[in-house]
Amino acid sequence: MILNNSNIDVSHIEAEELQNKIGNIVKIHGSIYKIRLMSGFAFVILRTKRAFVQCIYSKEYTNIDIDKIIENSSVIITGYVAEEIRSKLGYELRINDIEILSIPIDAPPVVINNNVIPASLETILDFRPITIRNEHERAIFKLQEGLCRGIREFLFSNLFTEIHSPKIVYAGAEGGANIFKLDYFGKEAYLAQSPQFYKQMLVGAYERVFEIAPVYRAEKHDTSRHLNEYISVDFEMGFIENFADIISMETNMLKFVIEFLKEKYVNEIKILKIELPNIAEIPCITFCDAKELVRNTYNRKTKDLHDFEPEEERLLCDIIKKEYGSDFVFVTHYPSSKRPFYAMDDNENPEVTLSFDLLFRGIEITTGGQRIHDYEKQVEKMKRRGMNIELFESYLMMHKYGMPPHGGLGLGLERFTMCLLNETNVRYASMFPRDMKRLTP
């Protein structure tokens, strides 16, 4: 029969509310994701901003002809929420009427209503405005949202202040040639490699600060792990005893975030079929010991004595996983020659720094450490490196007028997401990646 709702106050609701509306007539908006014609009826899958709703078309109670319902149309559906134990949601929406808001003029260039898009990564990225509508693709970035939400919630609860630093700067934080230059009203300026200088400055005011924002690296890397624009999760904290305080803070942050995802993002975890890591304690190993461990375990010749090769990172993580059951490992005390000028050197061995990287499932996702907070020591190190002190006057101002011992880190959001997904290319975890070849969409 046709449902008559002319005298009923029909509420316009979100998909998440449907399970509480069984036995009621409701209105809900979204896009037609898929139509499956059956004998005498049809399944119409409605895509809303997070959930997919199973709707039932039947001539018995639907006021519109099935031929007028077209995939990817934007619609408002009025229907009866019926209990249905055969549905994985426990209910279905029996369509009474559909108000069609827009109709596509063409079919999508790729099939988007399968569980996974049957296309290459390049095709998925070329048609990103459309492919992001796919259930799997959309879930990736909803999960990424969960990472940011969890990080923010943890840091706020630990008395951090969120900041927003400029992305057009006078000098690069890391130095070197890997910075994007631009003409700033006749002056030479750069896109920020990191918020490093600013978060250090603001430690002097707020003690603990963080930022989640894009950073830019003009590195000519065409690899599966590098982007030229990525989202960096940065925090900086003052009055630390040593850089172990930073390691401890990140460990607790990761524990919190994983539990946050388990609680708030169950649906995305199921769609993506991912196994979240269990974090108890994260092992730590010095850079020199890590190099020796990989060399001895795999009888592998060391090519670079001052940095890790990607293969060494993967092999080290394999060893740590087997011996400690951890997907993570902190590598500490990197050589001073490979760390930025603001990294504090170890008093016991000035050739190494009080710094660390965090490796996760074979890839470095975090770099951090203690900073030099003493003015004379900072200037001395900069002079040893042949740096022009005058170019860093605004940065050194904070040291000149007093700074507490402090340190922090930067975590690559896309790399972290990629490792959670067990994907092989960071572009899977970047909504609109920017690399050497890609500037659109």
Secondary structure, 3 states (H helix, E strand, C coil): CCCCCCCCCCEECCHHHHHHCCCCEEEEEEEEEEEEECCCEEEEEEECCCCEEEEEEECCCCCCCHHHCCCCCEEEEEEEEEECCCCCCCEEEEEEEEEEEECCCCCCCCCCCCCCCCCCHHHHHHCHHHHCCCHHHHHHHHHHHHHHHHHHHHHHHCCCEECCCCCEECCCCCCCCCCCEEEECCEEEEECCCCHHHHHHHHHHHCEEEEEEEEECCCCCCCCCCCCEEEEEEEEEECCCCCHHHHHHHHHHHHHHHHHHHHHCHHHHHHHCCCCCCCCCCCEEEHHHHHHHHHHHHCCCCCCCCCCCHHHHHHHHHHHHHHHCCCEEEEECCEHHHCCCCECECCCCCCEECEEEEEECCEEEEEEEEECCCHHHHHHHHHHCCCCHHHHHHHHHHHHCCCCCEEEEEEEHHHHHHHHHCCCCHHHHCCCCECCCCCCC
